[in-house]
Amino acid sequence: MAGDNSSPKVRMLLTIGIVSVCLLVAVKFGLESYYLETTEAYQRTLLPKTTEIETVRKSELQHLEKGTMPVDVAMQTLATKGRENASPAIDPQPSDDPSPLIGWAQIKHPGPVPELAPVPTAAAADAGATLATTGDAGAPLTAGDAGTPHAATTKDGGAPVHRPPPAATDGGH
């Protein structure tokens, strides 16, 4: 078996390693500065000018101060009197609605579950539609108008009434 018995070229290996590390460091700093420059430029285009912000803030502050009760007075009134004169329409009240708890497997005692509405019958599902005896603009139906005359004697074109599937008995799993 033949082998290479020459000494390794240490100088060339060290030179390639040092140049590679320097190149990687330079690329890292170059990409970071490019990223920072582009994101700052993008943010500068999105943000309004400082003078525009100041004018909007001044106009909003004037609008608040010219209201029925200035903000400072309202804050002082709330701090001294509290919510004792608050309207019952804005008082927080607990809810008795169990619908958010339906289907939650972690609840121990869900309480009463509201009943679902009954499935409508065929006549109620039709919403009281009348049988068509005339075609467009009141013209009598003929065999050439959207089907034969006997098609107009059945409600909904004879389509079966859609019923929802039965409720799952295994908890929906």
N, C-alpha and C positions, 0 to 999 in steps of 0.2 A: 504494500500500500504506500502510495506516495503522499506526502504531506508537505506543507509549506513550513520550512524551518527558518524563514527570515524573521527578523525582529519586527514587531508591530510599529506602524508609523504613528507614534504618539503625538507628534507635533501637528500632523494633519487632523487627527481625531479631535484634539483639543481646540484647534482653530474652527473646525466645523461646529462643534458644540457651543463655543462662545458666540460665534456669529448667529447661530440659531436662537440662542437665548436672547441676545440683543435684538434680533429681528422680531421675536415674539413680544418683547416688552414694548418696542416701538409701535407695533400694530395695536397692542392693547391700548396704549395712550392715545393713539390716533382715532381708534373707533370710539373711545369714551368721549373725546372732545367733539367728534362729529355728532354723536348722539345728543350730547348736552346742548350743542348749538342748534340742532334742528328742533328739539323739544322746546327750547326757550323761544325760538322764532315762532313756532306754532302757537304757543301760549300767548305771545304778544299779539298775534293776529286775532285770537279769540277774545281777549280781555278788552273792554272798552277803555278809552283814554281816561286819565285821572280827572280831567276837568269835566267830562261827561258824568262820571260817577258823583262828583261833588255837586253838580247842578241837580241831579236826580235826588240825591239825599236831602239837599236843602228844600226842594219842592215838596218832598214827602214829609219832612219835619214841619213845614209851614201848614200843610194839609192837616196833620195831626193836631197842631196847636190851635187851629181855627175851628175845630170840631165843636160839638155840643158841650163837651167837657174836656179840657186839656188833659194830656196824659199825666202830667205831674199831679194835678188835682185828683184824678181818678186813682192814681197809685196811693196817694195820701188817704183818700176816703176808704179804699179797700183795706189799708193797713189799720185804720182806726176802728171802723165799723164792722169789718169782715163781710161775710156774705149774708148777713141777717136780712137785708132788704132785697135779696135776689128773687127773681121771678121763679115760681114753681116749674115753669117750662124748661128752665135750664138746670134745675137741681138734678144731680145724678140719682137714678133709681135702679134697683136691681131688676133683672129680667127674669121672667118666668118661662121663657121660650126654650123648650128642650131640643129644638131642631139641631143646634150645633153639636149635641151629644150623641146624635144618632150615628151609629156605625163606629163609635170610638170603643175599641176593645179594652182599653185600660180603665174604664169607669167601673166602679163596683156596684153602684145602685143608680141605674140610669133614670129611674122615675118613670112616669107615664110617657109612653111613646104615642105621638099623635097618629090617629088612624088615617090611612090613605083614602083618597076620594074613590068612590065606587066606579067600576068600569062601566061606561055608558052602554046602553043597549043600541041596537042597530038603528032604531028610529031616532034616538037622541044623538047618536054620533053623526047623523046626517044633517043635524042642525036645522031641521025643518025645511029642507029643500023640496021644492015642488017638482012634480013630474013634468018633463019638457014635452009639450005637444006642438010647439012651433019652433021653427029654426030661426035664422038670422032675420032681423027686422020684422018678425011676426009672420013670416011666410010658413005655410004648412010644410011639415017634414015629408020628404019623398025618399025613395030607396037610394038615390044618389047623394043625399045630404048627410055626410058624416055617418054613414051606416044606415041600416034598415030601420023602418019605423018602430019595430018591436024593441030596438035598443033604447028608445026614449021612454019606454014604459017602466023600466027598472031604475031605481035610485043608484046614483054613483056608477052607472054603467055596469052594474052587477059585480063590482069589486067587493071582496070580502072585507068586513070591518076589521080594522087593526086593533089588536088587543096586546097590551104589554105582557111580557113573559111573567110567569108566576114568581113570587118572591122566593129567595133562597132560604132553605130551612137550616142550612149548616153555617149560618153566620156570614155568608157571602164568600167563603173560601173555596 
